[in-house]
Amino acid sequence: MAGARSLVAKANLTNVGPLILMALVFGSCVANGEYLGGRRGLAAVAGNPSVFDITKFGAVGNGATNAFKAFLNTWLQVCASPVPATLLVPKGEFLTGPVIFAGPCKSKVTVDVQGTITATPSGYASPEWFLFEHVDNVLLTGPGTFHGKGEAVWKADGCGKKVDCNLPPTSLKFRNILNLEITGISSVNAKAFHMFLVKTTNVNVHNIKIIAPAESPNTDGIHLSNAVNVHIVDSTIGTGDDCISVGRGSSNVTVERVVCGPGHGLSVGSLGKYPNEEDVNGIHFKSCTMKGTDNGLRIKSWGGSTPSKAVDIKFEDIIMESVKNPIIIDQNYGSRGGDSRVAISDVLFKNVRGTTITKDEVQIMCSKAVPCTGVSIVDVNLNFVGDKGGHPSSSGGLVGALCTNANVIFGGKLSFPMCPK
């Protein structure tokens, strides 16, 4: 298996195509006396030839036997099926290291997780545990669980806000996919990101659970990069970083009825970390609930960035419970310094209500190089429930708003003093 992992690493570094990558891994296993199962044509579930059960390919649900070979061999059958096919993970606990589900496939594929899949502590040649790539028309469904066992590595993660850092593996990465649905599953204690959508189009995520403690570092719930036409709805996310973070090149993203907390809030960004990032536009968060998060509704960009744009961003109908930094635009994010050149415009915060533990309820801290334009804050009613002693807010009062390098329009009913003109 060491040889197979080495080939995976080399393939990733040289952009080898997905089918070639699968052949390399498969051939390596055979060459090392690790043939991935002999009854390939006979392993479908009885009575349903389009359902392939990983236990028919040697997986043992005892939580101790590595099921990597069974996952790969089952996937080869599912992907090659001329009719829609299902990879079934039955009840039980299945241990595995990194798994690549690569296409293109001949028909629609479903991965049905009924049991629990548990990550090995090490052996990751690339930064993901499960990678779906170059596969169109994919359904990942539950009610099963992906358990990343991140508690074993979090103390060693010293990334923080560093510019260059190698994060532990993401639990579920989806790359170069058209038409993806994720429903019913749970992701627990990811080593780093729980889900990462990159270069994906037409994505529907609904009725999922993401769980990790507040102190788990860099465990973003769902991170988007170059993701287009994404709908995330009716889900619960509690983790140690952003519940949802919308990154570079993403557009037409809607997040509805998501419960967030603990975590760092619902975020656009961070943006501008890398050179020549693509623009972000059409991002809409609505009817979400935030519970005890370290930040609320946030747009963040790195200082010293190259030029890009973040346009048409809306946060509407949000309920907050004891949230810190409820509304914030931070264009001095990270540790690099210099002025951000991410131009932020046409932003709406509307109908935000509940409680906050931060005296500065609104913090709009934009770039001197490209001031924010068209920022509207309408009907924000937050009751301050934090420590009423201590120091006054940055805006000078007990509660209030802070605006720097920004054209901010206030309207409706507000529970705090507006920024001075």
C-alpha positions in Angstrom: 0.0 0.0 0.0 2.9 2.3 0.5 3.6 2.1 -3.2 0.0 2.9 -4.0 0.1 6.0 -1.7 3.3 7.1 -3.4 1.7 6.9 -6.8 -1.3 8.9 -5.5 1.1 11.6 -4.4 3.0 11.7 -7.7 -0.2 11.7 -9.7 -1.5 14.7 -7.7 1.7 16.6 -8.2 1.7 16.0 -12.0 -2.0 16.5 -12.7 -2.4 12.9 -13.9 -6.0 12.3 -15.2 -8.4 10.6 -12.8 -8.8 7.4 -14.7 -5.1 7.0 -15.0 -4.8 7.7 -11.3 -7.2 4.9 -10.5 -5.3 2.6 -12.8 -2.0 3.4 -11.1 -3.4 2.7 -7.7 -5.1 -0.4 -8.8 -2.0 -1.7 -10.6 0.2 -0.9 -7.7 -2.0 -2.9 -5.3 -1.9 -5.9 -7.7 1.8 -5.7 -8.1 2.3 -5.7 -4.4 0.1 -8.8 -3.9 -2.8 -6.7 -2.8 -5.4 -7.6 -5.5 -8.5 -5.7 -4.5 -11.0 -8.6 -4.7 -11.7 -11.4 -7.2 -15.5 -11.6 -7.5 -16.0 -8.3 -9.2 -18.9 -9.3 -11.4 -20.7 -11.1 -8.5 -20.5 -8.5 -5.7 -23.7 -6.6 -6.3 -26.4 -6.8 -3.6 -28.7 -9.7 -4.3 -31.9 -8.7 -6.1 -30.4 -5.3 -7.1 -27.5 -5.5 -9.5 -26.9 -1.8 -9.4 -26.1 -1.7 -5.6 -22.6 -2.6 -4.7 -21.9 -3.3 -1.0 -18.4 -2.7 0.3 -18.6 -5.7 2.5 -18.9 -7.9 -0.6 -15.4 -6.6 -1.5 -13.8 -7.5 1.8 -14.7 -4.5 4.1 -15.2 -5.5 7.7 -17.3 -3.2 9.9 -15.3 -3.8 13.1 -13.6 -0.3 13.3 -10.1 -1.9 13.1 -9.7 -3.5 9.6 -8.6 -1.0 7.0 -11.2 -1.0 4.2 -9.3 1.1 1.7 -9.1 -1.7 -0.8 -12.8 -2.5 -0.5 -13.7 1.2 -1.1 -11.6 1.4 -4.2 -12.7 -1.9 -5.8 -16.4 -1.1 -5.1 -16.0 2.3 -6.7 -14.5 0.8 -9.8 -17.6 -1.3 -10.3 -20.0 1.6 -9.5 -18.2 4.0 -11.8 -18.1 1.5 -14.7 -21.8 0.7 -14.4 -23.8 1.6 -17.6 -26.9 2.3 -15.4 -27.1 4.4 -12.3 -25.3 2.6 -9.5 -24.9 2.8 -5.7 -21.9 2.2 -3.5 -23.3 1.0 -0.2 -21.6 1.4 3.2 -23.9 -0.7 5.5 -24.2 -0.4 9.2 -21.0 -0.9 11.2 -17.8 1.0 11.6 -15.3 1.0 8.7 -11.8 2.2 9.1 -10.0 3.7 6.1 -7.2 6.0 5.1 -7.4 8.3 2.0 -9.9 7.3 -0.7 -10.2 8.8 -4.2 -13.5 8.4 -6.0 -12.4 9.5 -9.5 -14.2 9.7 -12.8 -15.6 10.3 -15.3 -18.2 7.6 -14.7 -20.6 6.0 -17.2 -23.8 7.0 -15.3 -25.1 8.7 -12.1 -23.5 7.4 -8.9 -24.8 7.3 -5.4 -22.7 6.8 -2.2 -25.1 5.6 0.5 -23.5 5.7 4.0 -25.6 3.8 6.5 -22.8 3.1 9.0 -19.8 5.1 10.3 -16.6 5.6 8.3 -13.6 6.3 10.6 -10.3 8.0 9.5 -6.9 6.5 10.1 -4.6 8.9 12.0 -1.9 9.1 9.3 -0.9 8.1 5.8 -2.2 11.1 3.8 -0.1 11.9 0.7 -2.5 14.7 -0.3 -4.6 17.0 1.9 -7.9 15.1 1.8 -9.5 12.0 3.3 -12.3 11.4 0.8 -11.8 13.0 -2.6 -14.6 13.0 -5.3 -13.3 14.4 -8.6 -14.2 14.6 -12.2 -17.5 12.8 -11.5 -20.8 14.3 -12.6 -24.3 13.6 -11.2 -23.3 12.5 -7.7 -25.5 11.8 -4.7 -23.9 11.4 -1.3 -26.6 10.4 1.2 -26.9 9.2 4.8 -27.8 8.8 7.6 -24.3 7.6 8.2 -21.3 9.4 9.6 -17.8 10.4 8.5 -15.6 10.6 11.7 -12.3 12.3 11.0 -10.7 11.6 14.3 -9.3 15.2 14.3 -8.9 15.2 18.1 -5.7 13.2 17.5 -4.0 16.0 15.4 -5.6 19.3 16.5 -2.9 20.1 19.1 -0.2 19.8 16.4 -2.0 22.2 14.1 -0.2 25.6 14.3 -1.6 27.2 11.2 -3.7 29.9 12.6 -3.8 32.8 10.2 -0.4 32.1 8.6 0.0 32.8 4.9 1.8 29.5 4.1 0.7 26.4 6.0 0.0 22.8 5.3 -3.4 22.0 6.9 -4.3 18.4 7.9 -6.6 16.6 5.4 -10.1 17.8 4.6 -12.7 15.1 5.4 -14.7 15.4 2.2 -13.4 17.3 -0.9 -15.4 17.6 -4.1 -13.5 18.9 -7.1 -14.5 19.4 -10.7 -18.0 18.1 -10.3 -21.2 19.1 -12.2 -24.5 18.3 -10.3 -23.8 17.2 -6.8 -26.3 16.5 -4.0 -25.3 15.9 -0.3 -28.0 15.0 2.2 -28.5 13.2 5.5 -24.9 12.6 6.4 -23.0 13.7 9.5 -19.3 14.8 9.6 -17.7 14.6 13.0 -14.3 15.9 14.2 -12.7 16.6 10.9 -8.9 16.9 11.0 -9.3 20.3 9.2 -12.2 21.3 6.9 -15.2 19.1 7.0 -16.3 19.8 3.4 -14.5 21.6 0.6 -16.3 22.4 -2.7 -13.8 23.5 -5.4 -14.7 24.0 -9.0 -18.1 22.5 -8.5 -21.3 23.6 -10.3 -24.9 23.0 -9.4 -24.6 21.8 -5.8 -27.5 21.1 -3.3 -26.5 20.5 0.3 -29.4 19.8 2.7 -30.2 18.2 6.0 -26.7 17.5 7.1 -24.9 17.8 10.5 -21.4 19.0 11.1 -20.0 18.6 14.6 -16.7 19.6 16.2 -15.8 21.4 19.4 -15.3 25.1 19.5 -11.5 24.7 20.2 -10.8 22.6 17.1 -8.6 24.7 14.8 -9.3 25.3 11.1 -12.3 23.0 11.0 -14.5 25.0 8.6 -17.8 23.4 8.2 -18.3 24.0 4.4 -15.7 25.9 2.4 -16.3 27.0 -1.2 -13.8 27.9 -3.8 -14.8 28.6 -7.4 -18.2 27.1 -6.6 -21.1 28.1 -8.8 -24.9 27.7 -8.2 -24.7 26.3 -4.7 -27.7 25.9 -2.3 -27.0 25.0 1.4 -30.2 24.5 3.4 -31.8 23.1 6.5 -28.5 22.0 8.2 -26.8 22.3 11.6 -23.1 23.2 11.8 -21.1 23.5 15.0 -17.3 23.6 14.7 -14.1 25.5 15.6 -13.9 27.8 12.6 -16.3 29.3 10.0 -19.6 27.4 9.8 -19.6 28.3 6.1 -16.9 30.2 4.3 -17.4 31.4 0.7 -14.1 31.8 -1.0 -12.5 33.0 -4.3 -14.4 32.7 -7.6 -17.7 31.6 -6.1 -21.0 32.9 -7.4 -24.7 32.4 -7.0 -24.5 30.9 -3.5 -27.6 30.7 -1.3 -27.5 29.6 2.4 -30.9 29.2 4.1 -32.1 27.9 7.4 -28.7 26.9 8.7 -28.1 26.8 12.5 -24.5 27.9 13.2 -22.7 27.5 16.5 -20.2 27.1 18.0 -17.9 28.5 15.3 -16.6 31.7 13.7 -19.8 32.5 11.9 -21.1 32.8 8.3 -18.3 34.3 6.2 -17.4 35.5 2.8 -13.7 35.0 2.6 -11.1 35.1 3.5 -10.4 36.7 0.1 -7.2 38.0 -1.4 -4.9 35.5 0.2 -3.5 34.3 -3.2 -2.5 36.3 -6.3 -5.0 37.0 -9.0 -8.1 35.6 -7.3 -11.3 35.5 -9.2 -14.2 37.7 -8.2 -17.0 36.7 -5.8 -20.6 37.7 -6.5 -24.2 36.9 -5.7 -23.9 35.5 -2.2 -27.1 35.3 -0.1 -27.4 34.2 3.5 -31.0 34.2 4.9 -33.2 32.8 7.7 -30.2 31.5 9.6 -29.7 31.2 13.4 -26.3 31.8 15.1 -25.7 30.5 18.6 -22.7 31.7 20.7 -20.4 32.2 17.7 -17.1 34.2 17.8 -18.2 36.2 14.8 -21.6 36.7 13.2 -22.0 37.8 9.6 -18.5 38.5 8.2 -16.7 39.5 5.1 -12.9 39.3 5.4 -10.0 40.0 3.1 -6.2 39.9 3.5 -4.0 42.9 3.5 -1.5 43.3 0.7 -3.8 41.5 -1.8 -3.9 41.8 -5.6 -7.1 43.4 -7.1 -10.4 41.5 -7.1 -14.1 42.2 -6.3 -16.7 41.0 -3.9 -20.1 42.2 -5.1 -23.8 41.6 -4.3 -23.6 40.0 -0.8 -26.8 39.8 1.3 -27.4 38.7 4.9 -31.1 38.8 5.7 -33.5 37.6 8.5 -30.8 36.4 10.9 -31.4 35.4 14.6 -28.4 35.7 17.0 -28.0 34.3 20.5 -25.1 35.8 22.5 -23.0 36.4 19.4 -19.6 38.2 19.4 -18.9 40.7 16.6 -22.3 40.3 15.1 -21.7 42.3 11.9 -18.2 42.8 10.6 -16.3 43.6 7.5 -12.6 43.1 8.1 -10.1 44.0 5.4 -7.1 43.7 7.6 -7.5 40.0 8.1 -4.4 37.8 8.4 -0.9 38.6 9.2 0.6 39.9 6.0 0.0 43.7 6.3 -0.5 46.2 3.6 -3.8 47.5 2.1 -6.3 45.0 0.8 -7.2 45.6 -2.9 -10.4 43.5 -2.7 -13.1 46.0 -3.7 -16.3 45.3 -1.7 -19.6 46.7 -2.9 -23.4 46.3 -2.8 -23.6 44.6 0.6 -26.8 44.3 2.7 -27.3 43.4 6.3 -31.1 43.4 7.0 -33.4 42.2 9.7 -30.8 41.0 12.2 -32.2 40.4 15.7 -31.3 38.8 19.0 -28.5 39.3 21.5 -24.8 40.1 21.4 -21.9 40.2 23.8 -20.0 42.8 21.8 -20.3 46.5 22.4 -19.4 47.3 18.8 -22.4 45.7 17.2 -21.4 46.8 13.7 -17.7 47.0 12.6 -17.1 48.1 9.0 -13.3 48.2 8.6 -12.6 48.6 5.0 -9.5 49.2 2.9 -8.0 52.6 2.4 -6.9 51.6 -1.1 -10.4 50.5 -2.2 -13.1 51.8 0.3 -16.3 49.8 0.6 -19.3 51.2 -1.4 -23.0 50.6 -1.2 -23.0 49.0 2.3 -26.6 49.0 3.7 -27.5 48.2 7.3 -31.3 48.0 7.9 -33.4 46.9 10.8 -30.7 45.6 13.2 -32.1 45.1 16.7 -29.5 43.4 19.0 -29.7 43.5 22.7 -26.3 43.8 24.4 -26.0 41.1 27.1 -22.3 41.1 27.7 -20.3 42.6 30.5 -21.7 46.1 31.1 -18.6 47.2 32.9 -15.1 47.4 31.5 -14.0 49.7 28.7 -16.3 51.6 26.3 -16.6 50.5 22.7 -14.3 51.7 19.9 -17.1 54.0 18.7 -17.1 55.7 22.1 -20.3 54.5 23.7 -21.6 51.4 25.4 -22.8 50.0 22.2 -22.6 51.3 18.7 -21.1 51.1 15.2 -17.6 51.6 13.9 -17.0 52.6 10.2 -13.7 53.1 8.5 -13.1 53.7 4.8 -16.7 52.9 3.9 -19.9 54.4 2.5 -22.5 53.0 4.9 -26.2 53.6 4.6 -28.3 53.0 7.8 -32.0 52.5 7.8 -35.0 51.1 9.6 -35.0 50.4 13.3 -31.5 50.2 14.9 -30.6 49.3 18.4 -27.3 51.3 18.4 -25.9 54.7 17.5 -25.0 55.0 13.8 -21.4 55.8 12.6 -20.8 59.5 12.5 -21.0 61.1 9.1 
